[in-house]
Amino acid sequence: MRTRQGFCLVLSLVTVTAVAGCTGSAKPQGAATPAASATTAGSAPAATASSEAPVPAESNPPGDIPDNQAYVAYRSDPGGFTVKVPEGWARADASGGVTFSDHLNTIQVAWQPAAAAPSVDRAKSQDIPALQRSQPAFTLTKVTAVTLPGGPAVLIESQENSPPNSVTGKQYRLDVLRYVLGKGGQQAVLLLSSPVGADNVDPWKLVSESFRWR
């Protein structure tokens, strides 16, 4: 995934906020379809996302993160958090969010002010309907209250289509985890996505459990 000046992301802050004025930095990676709508450029417009049919999952999906992958701590002063991310992944910064990606795997943290703490009830009544309207072929798996080392969170698990590859038009079916955390009037959404069938349970556990408010 290549990042450059003028590269803009659509950041899904569970409330699906569009962010403008983006900048990108980091190592270019091999071109691939970006993973997950919380972190992708060129996401499907809301008018088409809800009516899009799920694409078939790959029988031998790409996207397993290697067992020997090294991780580094990333610190966000605007967001007020730290989180561990895989070393060498491409990074793209936006106003209100940051994305790390490698081929079809994506990590994103997006933040915004919030008047109330995250809750399962609010996720069901507000966040999930917004995601259903905006994310391509969004299918909810489940929503639960969880406790991370960094604090309580609401976990929204879903499957979604990736945006079409800009060259081939190919799409992938993605497993998407959205952890919604809050502290002191600030909300953060930690999104982790990879192709359906990819074995990234341990890497995603490491990343989610590394999140800390500062």
N, C-alpha and C positions, 0 to 999 in steps of 0.2 A: 504494500500500500504506500503510495507516494503522498507526501504532504508538502504544501507550499503556501506562500502568501496568497490570501484570497480564498483558500480552501475552507469551506463552511460545512459545519456539521449540523444535523438536526438532533438535538439532545432531548431525550425523553426523560423529563423530570417526573415521571409517573403522571404528571398533569400534562405531559406532552407539550413542552414549551419549545418554540422555535428560537434558535439563537443565531444572531448575525454577527458580522465583524470578526470572523475567525482567523486564526493564524495557525500554521503548522510547523513542526520541527521534528527532527530525528532522522534516523537512518531510513532510506528507502528500502522497501521490501519487495519481493516478487509480486507482480500484479495478481490480484485475486478478487473475487466478489467479497465485499466487506460483510462482516457479520453483524447482524442485529440492528434493529432500527433505532435503538437508543444511541447508537454510535456511528451511524452511517451517513455518508453523503448521498444525496439523490434518493432519499427515501420516497416511497410511493406517496402521492398526495392523499389526504384523508378521504377524498371522494372515491378513490379506487381501492384503498387499503382494505376496507371492511368487506368488499365484495370479491376480493381476490381469493382464488381457490388454493388450498395447501398444495405445495409441490411434493412429489414422492420423496421419502427419505432415501439416501444412498445406502446400498447394501454394504459397501465398504467405504465409509465416509472418511475423508481426510480430516485432520485437525487434532489428533492426539498430541498433547504437549509432552515432550520427552521427560522421562523420569529424572534425567540429570540436568534439567533446566535450572539455571541460576536465577535468583531473584534479587532485586535491589529495592531499597526503600525510596518511595516518592513522597515528597512533602509539598502540600499546597498551602501557601499562605492565604490566598483569597478564600479558599474553601475551608480552611482551618482543620485539616486532617493529614494523616500520613497513611500510606498503604504500600504493601509490597507488590511489585509487578515483575514480570519476566524480563530479564536483562536482554537488551538488543531489539525489543519490539519497537515498531514505529510509534511515535507519539504525535498527537495533534491537540493543540490547545484552542479553546474557545472561551468566550466570555460566559462564565458559569459552568464550565466543564472541561474535562480532559479525557482523551481516549488513547488507549494503547492497543495495537493490533498487530497480528501476524497471520497472514493468509486469512483463514475463515474464523479465527478466534479473536474475540474482542473483550477488553476490559474498559469500562467507562465509569467515571464518577462525575455526577452532575449535582450542583448545589443551588439552593435558592432559599430565601427567607420563608419561614413557615410559622403561622400563628399557633398551631396545635401540634402535639406529638403525633407521629404516625400511629394508625390503628387499623386493625383488620376491617372494622366497620367502614371506615373512611375509604379504605382500598376498594372494598366491594361496591360502595355507593358512588365513588367519584373516579378513582384511578383506573379501575378495570374497564368501566364503560369508555373512558377516554382512550385507553389503549386499544380497545376493540374498534373504535372509529378510525384510529390513525395508523395502526401497525399492520403490515401486510399479512393477511390470513392468520390473524391472532387467534389462538386457541388457548384458553386458560387451563392449566393443569391443576393448580391449587394455590390457595393463599393462606398463610399461617403466620402466627406470631412466633418469633425465634429470639434467642439470646446469643449474641456474639460477644467475644471478649471486649469489643469496643462499645457495647451497649445493646439495649433491646432494639429489635427491628421487626418490620413486616416483610415477609418474603413472598413475592409474587412469582410463581413458576408458570411458564408458558412455552408454547411452540409458535414460531413465526417463520415467514419466508424471508430470505435475504433479498436485498435489492438485486435486480438483474445485473450480471456482469456487463460492464460497459462495452466489451468487445464481443463476447459470445452470446450474451443475453441469458446465460444459464443462471438459475436460482437454486439455492439450497434450503432445505428445511432445517431450522435452528432450534436448539434448546436454549431458553433464555431464563436466567435468574435475575430478579431485581430485588435487591435488599434496600428497603427504605428506612433510613435512620434519622433521628432528630436529636438536637441538643441546643438549649439556649436560644430558641428562636431560629435555628438554622436546620434545614433539611438536606440530606444527601441521599442520592440514589446510586448504589453500587451495582452496575450491570455486568453480568458475565454471560457470554454467549459462545456457542460452538455448534457444529453440525450435529444433528440428531445421530446418536450412536457413537460419537467420539467419547473416549474414556478420559474425561478431565475432572473426575470427582475429586481426586486428591489436590491437583493444582487449584481448583476453585475453592476448596476448603482452606488451603493455605492463604489465598488472597483475601477471602472474606474474613477470616479470623485475624488477619493482620491489620485491618482497618482500625484506626484510633483517631478520636477527636483530639485536637490540641488545645 
